[in-house]
Amino acid sequence: SAVISQKPSRDICQRGTSLTIQCQVDSQVTMMFWYRQQPGQSLTLIATANQGSEATYESGFVIDKFPISRPNLTFSTLTVSNMSPEDSSIYLCSVDLGGNQPQHFGDGTRLSIL
Amino acid sequence: GQQVMQIPQYQHVQEGEDFTTYCNSSTTLSNIQWYKQRPGGHPVFLIQLVKSGEVKKQKRLTFQFGEAKKNSSLHITATQTTDVGTYFCAAPIFGNEKLTFGTGTRLTIIP
């Protein structure tokens, strides 16, 4: 398994500002993912964070709104840009350890935009 | 659109009653995973099913993968208050690593 540290755990932000969420893993992993979970909803994949190249975004998500960094195999950031109340969600990072192991999730960042 | 459908969306049961959630896909799945998310928590992996018709048990939880590998179920026998949460199935539909999550079933227990 892996220990995943995600921070901040929660934040309340003003409309129009940006917030960067960090995800740190205690071991090197190839695959890191960012999900969004809107209130009362399921998890939706935002993007796959690729080390050394641009993230791969899912339909409905764009780099300008959700820029992602992956500087090495243990760390990634997700920025939620120009926030609006509709961005109020839980944002989760996860890692795939490979070898048929399941994904492991960070504790999530609960984001509220006023 | 949602590729993995899950029913029911909500389930309220008396403590001690059984509970089942069902997951269906229009495509054949290489594997299916189940996660539990407690209120205020993050999804926690429960189990992965890979083989057609596979049945796995974890204490009071029984997981089943359909023969056609298009559906799955999670059954909890004699529910307890600790079973409260939302249960999600998830499967790699669009790639070996990318998980598509089901809509989830939120279980509440009436003591």
Boltz contact constraints between the chains, C-beta under 6 A:
constraints:
  - contact:
      token1: [A, 31]
      token2: [B, 97]
      max_distance: 6.0
  - contact:
      token1: [A, 42]
      token2: [B, 101]
      max_distance: 6.0
  - contact:
      token1: [A, 42]
      token2: [B, 103]
      max_distance: 6.0
  - contact:
      token1: [A, 42]
      token2: [B, 104]
      max_distance: 6.0
  - contact:
      token1: [A, 43]
      token2: [B, 101]
      max_distance: 6.0
  - contact:
      token1: [A, 92]
      token2: [B, 42]
      max_distance: 6.0
  - contact:
      token1: [A, 96]
      token2: [B, 97]
      max_distance: 6.0
  - contact:
      token1: [A, 102]
      token2: [B, 33]
      max_distance: 6.0
  - contact:
      token1: [A, 102]
      token2: [B, 45]
      max_distance: 6.0
  - contact:
      token1: [A, 102]
      token2: [B, 48]
      max_distance: 6.0
  - contact:
      token1: [A, 105]
      token2: [B, 42]
      max_distance: 6.0
  - contact:
      token1: [A, 105]
      token2: [B, 43]
      max_distance: 6.0
  - contact:
      token1: [A, 107]
      token2: [B, 42]
      max_distance: 6.0
  - contact:
      token1: [A, 108]
      token2: [B, 42]
      max_distance: 6.0
